Protein backbone atom coordinates (compact mmCIF):
# COMPACT_ATOMS: atom_id res chain seq x y z
CA UNK A 1 0.00 0.00 0.00
CA UNK A 2 2.81 2.35 0.95
CA UNK A 3 4.54 1.62 -2.35
CA UNK A 4 1.37 2.40 -4.30
CA UNK A 5 0.94 5.70 -2.47
CA UNK A 6 4.59 6.58 -3.13
CA UNK A 7 4.22 5.76 -6.82
CA UNK A 8 1.04 7.84 -7.04
CA UNK A 9 2.71 10.81 -5.36
CA UNK A 10 5.73 10.47 -7.64
CA UNK A 11 3.45 10.41 -10.67
CA UNK A 12 1.62 13.52 -9.46
CA UNK A 13 4.91 15.34 -8.86
CA UNK A 14 6.22 14.39 -12.30
CA UNK A 15 2.95 15.48 -13.89
CA UNK A 16 3.17 18.82 -12.08
CA UNK A 17 6.77 19.33 -13.17
CA UNK A 18 5.85 18.44 -16.74
CA UNK A 19 2.89 20.85 -16.74
CA UNK A 20 5.03 23.64 -15.27
CA UNK A 21 7.72 22.93 -17.84
CA UNK A 22 5.20 23.17 -20.66
CA UNK A 23 3.77 26.41 -19.28
CA UNK A 24 7.25 27.87 -18.84
CA UNK A 25 8.26 26.87 -22.37
CA UNK A 26 5.08 28.42 -23.80
CA UNK A 27 5.72 31.65 -21.87
CA UNK A 28 9.29 31.83 -23.16
CA UNK A 29 8.15 31.13 -26.70
CA UNK A 30 5.48 33.87 -26.55
CA UNK A 31 7.91 36.49 -25.23
CA UNK A 32 10.50 35.47 -27.79
CA UNK A 33 7.98 35.81 -30.63
CA UNK A 34 6.73 39.18 -29.35
CA UNK A 35 10.31 40.48 -29.24
CA UNK A 36 10.84 39.34 -32.82
CA UNK A 37 7.65 41.10 -34.00
CA UNK A 38 8.38 44.32 -32.13
CA UNK A 39 11.95 44.62 -33.38
CA UNK A 40 10.71 43.97 -36.93
CA UNK A 41 8.17 46.78 -36.55
CA UNK A 42 10.79 49.20 -35.21
CA UNK A 43 13.10 48.21 -38.05
CA UNK A 44 10.33 48.77 -40.63
CA UNK A 45 9.51 52.18 -39.08
CA UNK A 46 13.14 53.14 -39.60
CA UNK A 47 13.03 51.98 -43.21
CA UNK A 48 9.77 53.86 -43.75
CA UNK A 49 11.27 57.05 -42.33
CA UNK A 50 14.23 56.72 -44.68
CA UNK A 51 11.98 56.21 -47.73
CA UNK A 52 9.73 59.12 -46.73
CA UNK A 53 12.70 61.39 -46.17
CA UNK A 54 14.05 60.47 -49.61
CA UNK A 55 10.64 61.42 -51.04
CA UNK A 56 10.75 64.89 -49.51
CA UNK A 57 14.41 65.57 -50.20
CA UNK A 58 14.32 64.48 -53.84
CA UNK A 59 10.68 65.39 -54.63
CA UNK A 60 9.99 61.92 -55.94
CA UNK A 61 8.62 58.74 -54.41
CA UNK A 62 9.87 55.19 -54.44
CA UNK A 63 6.35 53.69 -54.59
CA UNK A 64 7.34 50.01 -54.80
CA UNK A 65 9.58 50.29 -51.74
CA UNK A 66 7.07 52.38 -49.78
CA UNK A 67 4.18 50.06 -50.59
CA UNK A 68 6.21 47.02 -49.57
CA UNK A 69 7.28 48.58 -46.25
CA UNK A 70 3.75 49.79 -45.45
CA UNK A 71 2.25 46.39 -46.27
CA UNK A 72 4.78 44.71 -43.98
CA UNK A 73 4.16 47.24 -41.21
CA UNK A 74 0.41 46.62 -41.30
CA UNK A 75 0.94 42.86 -41.36
CA UNK A 76 3.41 42.83 -38.45
CA UNK A 77 1.24 45.20 -36.39
CA UNK A 78 -1.80 42.95 -36.88
CA UNK A 79 0.26 39.89 -35.90
CA UNK A 80 1.48 41.69 -32.79
CA UNK A 81 -2.09 42.36 -31.65
CA UNK A 82 -3.21 38.79 -32.32
CA UNK A 83 -0.46 37.22 -30.18
CA UNK A 84 -0.30 39.77 -27.34
CA UNK A 85 -1.28 38.57 -23.88
CA UNK A 86 -4.53 40.00 -22.55
CA UNK A 87 -2.64 41.83 -19.77
CA UNK A 88 -0.70 43.89 -22.32
CA UNK A 89 -3.11 43.95 -25.24
CA UNK A 90 -4.15 47.56 -24.63
CA UNK A 91 -0.55 48.80 -24.90
CA UNK A 92 -0.09 47.00 -28.19
CA UNK A 93 -3.43 48.29 -29.51
CA UNK A 94 -2.32 51.85 -28.75
CA UNK A 95 0.94 51.21 -30.61
CA UNK A 96 -0.98 49.60 -33.48
CA UNK A 97 -3.13 52.75 -33.74
CA UNK A 98 -0.01 54.92 -33.74
CA UNK A 99 1.43 52.96 -36.68
CA UNK A 100 -1.87 53.21 -38.59
CA UNK A 101 -2.02 56.98 -38.02
CA UNK A 102 1.58 57.37 -39.20
CA UNK A 103 0.85 55.50 -42.43
CA UNK A 104 -2.26 57.62 -43.09
CA UNK A 105 -0.74 61.02 -42.34
CA UNK A 106 2.88 61.00 -43.48
CA UNK A 107 2.13 62.23 -47.02
CA UNK A 108 0.24 65.26 -45.66
CA UNK A 109 3.08 66.41 -43.41
CA UNK A 110 6.51 67.95 -43.99
CA UNK A 111 10.01 66.75 -43.18
CA UNK A 112 10.11 68.03 -39.60
CA UNK A 113 6.70 66.59 -38.67
CA UNK A 114 7.60 63.26 -40.23
CA UNK A 115 10.84 63.17 -38.25
CA UNK A 116 8.77 63.66 -35.09
CA UNK A 117 6.10 61.08 -35.98
CA UNK A 118 8.56 58.42 -37.10
CA UNK A 119 10.89 59.14 -34.18
CA UNK A 120 8.01 58.66 -31.73
CA UNK A 121 6.94 55.38 -33.36
CA UNK A 122 10.51 54.06 -33.22
CA UNK A 123 11.02 55.20 -29.65
CA UNK A 124 7.66 53.82 -28.45
CA UNK A 125 8.48 50.48 -30.07
CA UNK A 126 11.82 50.36 -28.28
CA UNK A 127 10.14 51.16 -24.96
CA UNK A 128 7.72 48.28 -25.53
CA UNK A 129 10.71 46.05 -26.22
CA UNK A 130 12.28 47.26 -22.99
CA UNK A 131 9.14 46.49 -20.98
CA UNK A 132 8.97 43.01 -22.46
CA UNK A 133 12.65 42.36 -21.81
CA UNK A 134 12.42 43.57 -18.20
CA UNK A 135 9.51 41.19 -17.62
CA UNK A 136 11.42 38.31 -19.21
CA UNK A 137 14.53 39.02 -17.14
CA UNK A 138 12.57 39.32 -13.89
CA UNK A 139 11.16 35.83 -14.48
CA UNK A 140 14.57 34.39 -15.33
CA UNK A 141 16.15 35.09 -11.92
CA UNK A 142 19.43 35.99 -13.63
CA UNK A 143 20.59 38.92 -11.50
CA UNK A 144 23.78 39.49 -13.50
CA UNK A 145 21.81 39.84 -16.74
CA UNK A 146 19.30 42.22 -15.13
CA UNK A 147 22.02 44.56 -13.89
CA UNK A 148 23.86 44.62 -17.22
CA UNK A 149 20.66 45.12 -19.18
CA UNK A 150 19.48 48.11 -17.10
CA UNK A 151 22.87 49.77 -17.46
CA UNK A 152 22.98 49.24 -21.22
CA UNK A 153 19.35 50.32 -21.69
CA UNK A 154 20.01 53.60 -19.85
CA UNK A 155 22.94 54.29 -22.18
CA UNK A 156 20.68 53.64 -25.18
CA UNK A 157 17.92 55.92 -23.82
CA UNK A 158 20.38 58.73 -23.09
CA UNK A 159 21.69 58.44 -26.64
CA UNK A 160 18.16 58.60 -28.10
CA UNK A 161 17.40 61.69 -26.01
CA UNK A 162 20.55 63.42 -27.23
CA UNK A 163 19.84 62.51 -30.84
CA UNK A 164 16.35 64.03 -30.49
CA UNK A 165 17.95 67.31 -29.36
CA UNK A 166 20.19 67.26 -32.44
CA UNK A 167 17.22 66.66 -34.73
CA UNK A 168 15.30 69.55 -33.15
CA UNK A 169 18.26 71.89 -33.65
CA UNK A 170 18.37 71.21 -37.41
CA UNK A 171 15.28 73.31 -38.03
CA UNK A 172 17.08 76.42 -36.69
CA UNK A 173 20.03 76.44 -39.09
CA UNK A 174 18.93 79.76 -40.55
CA UNK A 175 20.35 81.64 -37.55
CA UNK A 176 23.90 81.80 -36.16
CA UNK A 177 22.63 80.78 -32.72
CA UNK A 178 20.86 77.80 -34.29
CA UNK A 179 24.01 76.70 -36.12
CA UNK A 180 26.06 77.00 -32.93
CA UNK A 181 23.47 74.95 -31.06
CA UNK A 182 23.61 72.29 -33.77
CA UNK A 183 27.41 72.05 -33.44
CA UNK A 184 27.08 71.67 -29.69
CA UNK A 185 24.49 68.93 -30.06
CA UNK A 186 26.78 67.12 -32.53
CA UNK A 187 29.53 67.16 -29.89
CA UNK A 188 27.18 65.68 -27.28
CA UNK A 189 25.93 63.00 -29.69
CA UNK A 190 29.54 62.04 -30.40
CA UNK A 191 30.10 61.55 -26.67
CA UNK A 192 27.04 59.30 -26.49
CA UNK A 193 28.37 57.18 -29.35
CA UNK A 194 31.61 56.75 -27.43
CA UNK A 195 29.58 55.49 -24.48
CA UNK A 196 27.67 53.12 -26.76
CA UNK A 197 31.00 51.77 -27.98
CA UNK A 198 31.50 50.36 -24.47
CA UNK A 199 28.21 48.47 -24.83
CA UNK A 200 28.76 47.16 -28.35
CA UNK A 201 32.19 48.01 -29.82
CA UNK A 202 31.58 46.27 -33.16
CA UNK A 203 28.54 48.41 -34.07
CA UNK A 204 30.22 51.74 -33.34
CA UNK A 205 33.52 50.72 -34.96
CA UNK A 206 31.72 49.72 -38.17
CA UNK A 207 32.29 51.80 -41.34
CA UNK A 208 29.00 53.65 -40.69
CA UNK A 209 29.98 54.25 -37.07
CA UNK A 210 33.44 55.54 -37.91
CA UNK A 211 32.05 57.84 -40.57
CA UNK A 212 29.35 59.21 -38.26
CA UNK A 213 31.87 59.93 -35.49
CA UNK A 214 34.22 61.68 -37.92
CA UNK A 215 31.41 63.83 -39.30
CA UNK A 216 30.16 64.75 -35.83
CA UNK A 217 33.65 65.76 -34.71
CA UNK A 218 34.24 67.79 -37.86
CA UNK A 219 30.95 69.65 -37.47
CA UNK A 220 31.51 70.28 -33.76
CA UNK A 221 35.08 71.54 -34.16
CA UNK A 222 34.80 73.49 -37.42
CA UNK A 223 32.90 76.80 -37.13
CA UNK A 224 33.11 77.26 -40.91
CA UNK A 225 31.74 73.82 -41.73
CA UNK A 226 28.79 74.28 -44.15
CA UNK A 227 25.75 72.89 -42.35
CA UNK A 228 22.90 71.65 -44.55
CA UNK A 229 19.59 70.09 -43.55
CA UNK A 230 20.02 67.22 -45.98
CA UNK A 231 23.43 66.24 -44.64
CA UNK A 232 22.41 66.60 -41.00
CA UNK A 233 19.23 64.58 -41.39
CA UNK A 234 21.23 61.82 -43.08
CA UNK A 235 23.80 61.97 -40.29
CA UNK A 236 21.05 61.79 -37.67
CA UNK A 237 19.54 58.78 -39.48
CA UNK A 238 22.94 57.04 -39.44
CA UNK A 239 23.30 57.72 -35.72
CA UNK A 240 19.77 56.42 -35.13
CA UNK A 241 20.69 53.23 -36.98
CA UNK A 242 23.79 52.83 -34.82
CA UNK A 243 21.77 53.25 -31.61
CA UNK A 244 19.24 50.68 -32.82
CA UNK A 245 22.03 48.28 -33.81
CA UNK A 246 23.54 48.50 -30.34
CA UNK A 247 20.22 47.87 -28.63
CA UNK A 248 19.40 45.05 -31.02
CA UNK A 249 22.71 43.39 -30.13
CA UNK A 250 21.84 43.74 -26.44
CA UNK A 251 18.48 42.05 -27.12
CA UNK A 252 20.12 39.32 -29.18
CA UNK A 253 22.70 38.51 -26.50
CA UNK A 254 20.08 38.25 -23.76
CA UNK A 255 17.67 36.25 -25.91
CA UNK A 256 20.41 33.76 -26.71
CA UNK A 257 21.26 33.46 -23.00
CA UNK A 258 17.64 32.90 -21.96
CA UNK A 259 16.11 30.99 -24.86
CA UNK A 260 17.21 31.19 -28.51
CA UNK A 261 19.21 33.58 -30.74
CA UNK A 262 17.11 36.20 -32.53
CA UNK A 263 16.83 35.82 -36.32
CA UNK A 264 18.53 38.31 -38.59
CA UNK A 265 16.40 41.29 -39.60
CA UNK A 266 15.25 41.36 -43.22
CA UNK A 267 15.86 44.50 -45.25
CA UNK A 268 13.30 45.95 -47.61
C-alpha positions as CSV (number, residue, x, y, z in Angstrom):
1,X,0.0,0.0,0.0
2,X,2.8,2.3,0.9
3,X,4.5,1.6,-2.4
4,X,1.4,2.4,-4.3
5,X,0.9,5.7,-2.5
6,X,4.6,6.6,-3.1
7,X,4.2,5.8,-6.8
8,X,1.0,7.8,-7.0
9,X,2.7,10.8,-5.4
10,X,5.7,10.5,-7.6
11,X,3.5,10.4,-10.7
12,X,1.6,13.5,-9.5
13,X,4.9,15.3,-8.9
14,X,6.2,14.4,-12.3
15,X,2.9,15.5,-13.9
16,X,3.2,18.8,-12.1
17,X,6.8,19.3,-13.2
18,X,5.8,18.4,-16.7
19,X,2.9,20.8,-16.7
20,X,5.0,23.6,-15.3
21,X,7.7,22.9,-17.8
22,X,5.2,23.2,-20.7
23,X,3.8,26.4,-19.3
24,X,7.2,27.9,-18.8
25,X,8.3,26.9,-22.4
26,X,5.1,28.4,-23.8
27,X,5.7,31.6,-21.9
28,X,9.3,31.8,-23.2
29,X,8.2,31.1,-26.7
30,X,5.5,33.9,-26.6
31,X,7.9,36.5,-25.2
32,X,10.5,35.5,-27.8
33,X,8.0,35.8,-30.6
34,X,6.7,39.2,-29.3
35,X,10.3,40.5,-29.2
36,X,10.8,39.3,-32.8
37,X,7.7,41.1,-34.0
38,X,8.4,44.3,-32.1
39,X,12.0,44.6,-33.4
40,X,10.7,44.0,-36.9
41,X,8.2,46.8,-36.6
42,X,10.8,49.2,-35.2
43,X,13.1,48.2,-38.1
44,X,10.3,48.8,-40.6
45,X,9.5,52.2,-39.1
46,X,13.1,53.1,-39.6
47,X,13.0,52.0,-43.2
48,X,9.8,53.9,-43.7
49,X,11.3,57.1,-42.3
50,X,14.2,56.7,-44.7
51,X,12.0,56.2,-47.7
52,X,9.7,59.1,-46.7
53,X,12.7,61.4,-46.2
54,X,14.0,60.5,-49.6
55,X,10.6,61.4,-51.0
56,X,10.7,64.9,-49.5
57,X,14.4,65.6,-50.2
58,X,14.3,64.5,-53.8
59,X,10.7,65.4,-54.6
60,X,10.0,61.9,-55.9
61,X,8.6,58.7,-54.4
62,X,9.9,55.2,-54.4
63,X,6.4,53.7,-54.6
64,X,7.3,50.0,-54.8
65,X,9.6,50.3,-51.7
66,X,7.1,52.4,-49.8
67,X,4.2,50.1,-50.6
68,X,6.2,47.0,-49.6
69,X,7.3,48.6,-46.3
70,X,3.8,49.8,-45.4
71,X,2.3,46.4,-46.3
72,X,4.8,44.7,-44.0
73,X,4.2,47.2,-41.2
74,X,0.4,46.6,-41.3
75,X,0.9,42.9,-41.4
76,X,3.4,42.8,-38.5
77,X,1.2,45.2,-36.4
78,X,-1.8,43.0,-36.9
79,X,0.3,39.9,-35.9
80,X,1.5,41.7,-32.8
81,X,-2.1,42.4,-31.6
82,X,-3.2,38.8,-32.3
83,X,-0.5,37.2,-30.2
84,X,-0.3,39.8,-27.3
85,X,-1.3,38.6,-23.9
86,X,-4.5,40.0,-22.5
87,X,-2.6,41.8,-19.8
88,X,-0.7,43.9,-22.3
89,X,-3.1,43.9,-25.2
90,X,-4.2,47.6,-24.6
91,X,-0.5,48.8,-24.9
92,X,-0.1,47.0,-28.2
93,X,-3.4,48.3,-29.5
94,X,-2.3,51.9,-28.8
95,X,0.9,51.2,-30.6
96,X,-1.0,49.6,-33.5
97,X,-3.1,52.8,-33.7
98,X,0.0,54.9,-33.7
99,X,1.4,53.0,-36.7
100,X,-1.9,53.2,-38.6
101,X,-2.0,57.0,-38.0
102,X,1.6,57.4,-39.2
103,X,0.8,55.5,-42.4
104,X,-2.3,57.6,-43.1
105,X,-0.7,61.0,-42.3
106,X,2.9,61.0,-43.5
107,X,2.1,62.2,-47.0
108,X,0.2,65.3,-45.7
109,X,3.1,66.4,-43.4
110,X,6.5,67.9,-44.0
111,X,10.0,66.7,-43.2
112,X,10.1,68.0,-39.6
113,X,6.7,66.6,-38.7
114,X,7.6,63.3,-40.2
115,X,10.8,63.2,-38.3
116,X,8.8,63.7,-35.1
117,X,6.1,61.1,-36.0
118,X,8.6,58.4,-37.1
119,X,10.9,59.1,-34.2
120,X,8.0,58.7,-31.7
121,X,6.9,55.4,-33.4
122,X,10.5,54.1,-33.2
123,X,11.0,55.2,-29.6
124,X,7.7,53.8,-28.4
125,X,8.5,50.5,-30.1
126,X,11.8,50.4,-28.3
127,X,10.1,51.2,-25.0
128,X,7.7,48.3,-25.5
129,X,10.7,46.1,-26.2
130,X,12.3,47.3,-23.0
131,X,9.1,46.5,-21.0
132,X,9.0,43.0,-22.5
133,X,12.7,42.4,-21.8
134,X,12.4,43.6,-18.2
135,X,9.5,41.2,-17.6
136,X,11.4,38.3,-19.2
137,X,14.5,39.0,-17.1
138,X,12.6,39.3,-13.9
139,X,11.2,35.8,-14.5
140,X,14.6,34.4,-15.3
141,X,16.2,35.1,-11.9
142,X,19.4,36.0,-13.6
143,X,20.6,38.9,-11.5
144,X,23.8,39.5,-13.5
145,X,21.8,39.8,-16.7
146,X,19.3,42.2,-15.1
147,X,22.0,44.6,-13.9
148,X,23.9,44.6,-17.2
149,X,20.7,45.1,-19.2
150,X,19.5,48.1,-17.1
151,X,22.9,49.8,-17.5
152,X,23.0,49.2,-21.2
153,X,19.4,50.3,-21.7
154,X,20.0,53.6,-19.9
155,X,22.9,54.3,-22.2
156,X,20.7,53.6,-25.2
157,X,17.9,55.9,-23.8
158,X,20.4,58.7,-23.1
159,X,21.7,58.4,-26.6
160,X,18.2,58.6,-28.1
161,X,17.4,61.7,-26.0
162,X,20.6,63.4,-27.2
163,X,19.8,62.5,-30.8
164,X,16.4,64.0,-30.5
165,X,18.0,67.3,-29.4
166,X,20.2,67.3,-32.4
167,X,17.2,66.7,-34.7
168,X,15.3,69.5,-33.1
169,X,18.3,71.9,-33.7
170,X,18.4,71.2,-37.4
171,X,15.3,73.3,-38.0
172,X,17.1,76.4,-36.7
173,X,20.0,76.4,-39.1
174,X,18.9,79.8,-40.6
175,X,20.4,81.6,-37.5
176,X,23.9,81.8,-36.2
177,X,22.6,80.8,-32.7
178,X,20.9,77.8,-34.3
179,X,24.0,76.7,-36.1
180,X,26.1,77.0,-32.9
181,X,23.5,75.0,-31.1
182,X,23.6,72.3,-33.8
183,X,27.4,72.1,-33.4
184,X,27.1,71.7,-29.7
185,X,24.5,68.9,-30.1
186,X,26.8,67.1,-32.5
187,X,29.5,67.2,-29.9
188,X,27.2,65.7,-27.3
189,X,25.9,63.0,-29.7
190,X,29.5,62.0,-30.4
191,X,30.1,61.6,-26.7
192,X,27.0,59.3,-26.5
193,X,28.4,57.2,-29.4
194,X,31.6,56.8,-27.4
195,X,29.6,55.5,-24.5
196,X,27.7,53.1,-26.8
197,X,31.0,51.8,-28.0
198,X,31.5,50.4,-24.5
199,X,28.2,48.5,-24.8
200,X,28.8,47.2,-28.4
201,X,32.2,48.0,-29.8
202,X,31.6,46.3,-33.2
203,X,28.5,48.4,-34.1
204,X,30.2,51.7,-33.3
205,X,33.5,50.7,-35.0
206,X,31.7,49.7,-38.2
207,X,32.3,51.8,-41.3
208,X,29.0,53.6,-40.7
209,X,30.0,54.2,-37.1
210,X,33.4,55.5,-37.9
211,X,32.0,57.8,-40.6
212,X,29.4,59.2,-38.3
213,X,31.9,59.9,-35.5
214,X,34.2,61.7,-37.9
215,X,31.4,63.8,-39.3
216,X,30.2,64.8,-35.8
217,X,33.7,65.8,-34.7
218,X,34.2,67.8,-37.9
219,X,30.9,69.7,-37.5
220,X,31.5,70.3,-33.8
221,X,35.1,71.5,-34.2
222,X,34.8,73.5,-37.4
223,X,32.9,76.8,-37.1
224,X,33.1,77.3,-40.9
225,X,31.7,73.8,-41.7
226,X,28.8,74.3,-44.2
227,X,25.8,72.9,-42.3
228,X,22.9,71.6,-44.6
229,X,19.6,70.1,-43.5
230,X,20.0,67.2,-46.0
231,X,23.4,66.2,-44.6
232,X,22.4,66.6,-41.0
233,X,19.2,64.6,-41.4
234,X,21.2,61.8,-43.1
235,X,23.8,62.0,-40.3
236,X,21.1,61.8,-37.7
237,X,19.5,58.8,-39.5
238,X,22.9,57.0,-39.4
239,X,23.3,57.7,-35.7
240,X,19.8,56.4,-35.1
241,X,20.7,53.2,-37.0
242,X,23.8,52.8,-34.8
243,X,21.8,53.2,-31.6
244,X,19.2,50.7,-32.8
245,X,22.0,48.3,-33.8
246,X,23.5,48.5,-30.3
247,X,20.2,47.9,-28.6
248,X,19.4,45.0,-31.0
249,X,22.7,43.4,-30.1
250,X,21.8,43.7,-26.4
251,X,18.5,42.1,-27.1
252,X,20.1,39.3,-29.2
253,X,22.7,38.5,-26.5
254,X,20.1,38.2,-23.8
255,X,17.7,36.3,-25.9
256,X,20.4,33.8,-26.7
257,X,21.3,33.5,-23.0
258,X,17.6,32.9,-22.0
259,X,16.1,31.0,-24.9
260,X,17.2,31.2,-28.5
261,X,19.2,33.6,-30.7
262,X,17.1,36.2,-32.5
263,X,16.8,35.8,-36.3
264,X,18.5,38.3,-38.6
265,X,16.4,41.3,-39.6
266,X,15.3,41.4,-43.2
267,X,15.9,44.5,-45.3
268,X,13.3,45.9,-47.6
